[in-house]
Amino acid sequence: MYANLELEMIKANVNKRMIANALHIHENSVLNKFSGKTPFTIAEAFETKKQFFPDLDLDYLFATE
């Protein structure tokens, strides 16, 4: 669902558990977000960018096409 985000996670050695911890949510919630079952909130997207990918564009990271 978020191919660019997943690619950048691999490059930066960031895993979904790390994102869950940064967002203070359960890892299963992050898995649901990556699978498209639930969306990332704007706040979660900004926090993910801030914590792990400050130099990348938010639109690029969370593109779904």
C-alpha positions in Angstrom: 0.0 0.0 0.0 2.8 2.5 0.9 5.5 1.3 -1.4 7.7 4.4 -1.1 7.5 4.3 2.7 8.4 0.6 2.8 11.3 1.2 0.4 12.7 4.0 2.6 12.2 1.9 5.7 14.4 -0.7 4.2 17.1 1.8 3.2 17.1 3.4 6.7 16.8 0.0 8.5 13.5 1.0 10.1 10.9 -1.6 10.9 7.2 -1.5 11.7 7.8 -2.1 15.4 10.0 1.0 15.5 7.2 3.0 13.9 4.6 1.6 16.3 6.8 2.6 19.2 7.3 6.1 17.8 3.6 6.5 17.3 2.7 4.9 20.7 0.4 2.4 19.1 0.3 -1.4 19.0 2.3 -3.1 16.3 -0.9 -4.7 14.9 -2.3 -1.2 14.4 0.7 -0.4 12.2 0.3 -3.6 10.3 -3.3 -2.6 9.6 -2.2 0.8 8.4 0.4 -0.7 6.0 -2.2 -3.2 4.6 -4.8 -0.5 4.1 -7.3 -1.7 6.6 -7.0 1.6 8.5 -5.4 4.9 7.4 -2.5 6.7 8.8 -3.8 9.9 10.5 -2.2 13.2 9.5 -0.6 13.4 12.9 0.9 9.8 12.5 2.2 10.6 9.0 3.9 13.8 10.2 5.4 12.0 13.3 6.7 9.2 11.1 8.3 11.6 8.8 9.8 13.7 11.7 11.2 10.7 13.5 12.6 8.7 10.7 12.6 10.5 7.3 13.0 14.3 8.0 14.6 14.9 4.6 11.9 13.2 2.5 8.6 14.7 1.2 5.4 13.6 3.0 3.5 13.2 -0.2 6.3 10.9 -1.5 6.4 8.8 1.6 2.7 8.3 1.9 1.8 8.0 -1.8 -0.5 5.0 -2.4 -0.2 4.7 -6.2 
